[in-house]
């Protein structure tokens, strides 16, 4: 991670606050992704949230399988939302994904 020290500390603090029980290996990957150059314009808490959701989606759900089966990204994301929230709940996350449905 090439983020300045202050940003690294802010990312670490946001990560600990969001995911108190996430496994170390997952937290390290999320920390690195949140500190990536393309995330530097975002506040640390948002960078951590986006990195967390992307990590869970790609590593802990059927998202990649759905894409391989021909689903578009939005449909695949919809179908893995429950799996994603289950992982967030297991990690005692302080936030869950919400359905952006038009109900």
C-alpha positions as CSV (number, residue, x, y, z in Angstrom):
1,X,0.0,0.0,0.0
2,X,1.5,3.3,-1.0
3,X,-0.9,5.6,1.0
4,X,0.7,8.1,3.3
5,X,1.0,7.2,7.0
6,X,-2.0,9.3,8.1
7,X,-4.2,7.8,5.5
8,X,-3.0,4.3,6.4
9,X,-3.9,5.0,10.0
10,X,-7.3,6.3,9.0
11,X,-8.0,3.2,6.8
12,X,-6.9,0.9,9.7
13,X,-9.3,2.7,12.1
14,X,-12.2,2.6,9.6
15,X,-11.6,-1.0,8.9
16,X,-11.5,-2.0,12.6
17,X,-14.7,0.0,13.2
18,X,-16.5,-1.6,10.3
19,X,-15.4,-5.2,10.6
20,X,-14.5,-6.0,14.2
21,X,-14.4,-9.8,13.7
22,X,-13.1,-10.2,10.1
23,X,-10.3,-12.7,9.6
24,X,-6.8,-11.2,9.4
25,X,-6.2,-12.4,5.9
26,X,-9.4,-10.7,4.6
27,X,-8.7,-7.6,6.6
28,X,-5.2,-7.3,5.1
29,X,-6.5,-7.6,1.5
30,X,-9.3,-5.1,2.2
31,X,-6.7,-2.7,3.8
32,X,-4.5,-2.9,0.7
33,X,-7.4,-2.4,-1.7
34,X,-8.7,0.6,0.3
35,X,-5.2,2.2,0.1
36,X,-4.9,1.7,-3.6
37,X,-4.2,4.7,-5.8
38,X,-7.6,4.8,-7.4
39,X,-9.2,5.1,-3.9
40,X,-7.1,8.0,-2.7
41,X,-9.7,10.7,-3.5
42,X,-12.3,8.9,-1.3
43,X,-12.6,9.4,2.5
44,X,-11.1,6.4,4.2
45,X,-14.4,5.1,5.5
46,X,-15.9,5.0,2.0
47,X,-12.7,3.4,0.5
48,X,-12.9,0.7,3.2
49,X,-16.6,0.1,2.5
50,X,-16.1,-0.2,-1.2
51,X,-13.0,-2.5,-0.8
52,X,-14.9,-4.6,1.7
53,X,-17.9,-5.2,-0.6
54,X,-15.7,-5.9,-3.6
55,X,-13.6,-8.3,-1.6
56,X,-16.5,-10.2,-0.2
57,X,-18.3,-10.3,-3.5
58,X,-15.3,-11.8,-5.4
59,X,-14.0,-14.1,-2.7
60,X,-16.9,-15.2,-0.5
61,X,-19.9,-15.4,-2.9
62,X,-21.0,-16.9,-6.2
63,X,-20.4,-13.6,-8.0
64,X,-17.7,-14.8,-10.3
65,X,-19.6,-17.9,-11.1
66,X,-22.7,-15.9,-12.1
67,X,-20.6,-13.6,-14.3
68,X,-19.1,-16.7,-16.0
69,X,-22.7,-18.0,-16.6
70,X,-23.5,-14.8,-18.5
71,X,-25.2,-12.6,-15.9
72,X,-24.5,-8.9,-16.1
73,X,-22.8,-7.2,-13.2
74,X,-25.9,-5.7,-11.7
75,X,-27.8,-8.9,-11.8
76,X,-24.9,-10.9,-10.3
77,X,-24.6,-8.3,-7.6
78,X,-28.3,-8.5,-6.8
79,X,-28.2,-12.3,-6.6
80,X,-25.2,-12.3,-4.2
81,X,-26.5,-9.6,-1.9
82,X,-27.8,-12.0,0.7
83,X,-24.5,-14.0,0.7
84,X,-22.6,-10.7,1.1
85,X,-24.7,-9.6,4.0
86,X,-24.3,-13.0,5.7
87,X,-20.5,-12.6,5.6
88,X,-20.8,-9.0,6.9
89,X,-23.0,-10.3,9.7
90,X,-20.5,-13.1,10.6
91,X,-17.8,-10.4,10.8
92,X,-20.1,-8.3,13.0
93,X,-20.0,-5.4,10.5
94,X,-21.6,-2.2,11.5
95,X,-23.2,-1.8,8.1
96,X,-25.0,-4.1,5.6
97,X,-25.8,-3.8,1.9
98,X,-29.3,-2.5,1.3
99,X,-31.6,-3.4,-1.6
100,X,-31.9,-0.4,-3.9
101,X,-35.2,-1.8,-5.2
102,X,-38.0,0.4,-6.6
103,X,-40.6,-0.7,-4.1
